[in-house]
């Protein structure tokens, strides 16, 4: 287990890299679970809050609590357990300007906790951040931020989380899920 911020960053930014960030394969999930599951647990329990005291530590904390959580617990409610901690760290990083010290495309991980939120205000912030703070590489990220915001605008939540969170889907949400869910929204926005 890599138990320091640099270990998280070396793995995610170096070993996995941009081409692997959004694949969501079982192999990657298993590797992250094995290498970082205990570290995620420490973050959830508050043992890594001190990481949110600078650019490097905050970036690693956000990857651990907002990205790795989704790999470790894919399809389960626990995938979202550390979202509030990730948003708190991201807000502090924004206040301190640490996000702007990170190069693009790594900077996106400071903004994704807001994109993953079911709060409309966080969604607005996500769209604003991707549109104003990632001018070189943010076009694709901005598309996805807008897609997330549109889903929250329509449904007030992410219907594709309903099963994991034990929420009952409305008929409108069922139709959305049958029509391609998130991918359908992205396709429509690209058209």
C-alpha angles and dihedrals in degrees: 000000000000103000103184135067093254091056091055092047095045090053100043100035097033113026098032099026129175094304090062102039097092104027096097096199122171089237092056092045090052093048093050091045091053098043101037109019094101092045091051088052090052090051092049090051092052096254095124101043088114088069088074092075101093145005099280097043094044093049091051092046091051093049090049097046102033104030109024091045088064091051096044094048104025109174094009133104091241089070087080100040095103097041093103091051091048092052092049092051091045091051091052091048090052092049090051095043093238092135090065091054090062118083122241128288092027088059090074091076090068089059103038095080086067092046089053093050123103090213111105092216090057089049091054090049091050092054091046093050095048092046097047107028104040104052097151104045105009104096095094091040090050090053090054093044089054091047091053091047091050092053091051090047091053102040108014089233141036106275091198087068094055097093094048092047095044093244122148114238120231119231088257091053091048089054090049092051092048092049095060100283112217095359089054092055092049091049091050092050091050092051 
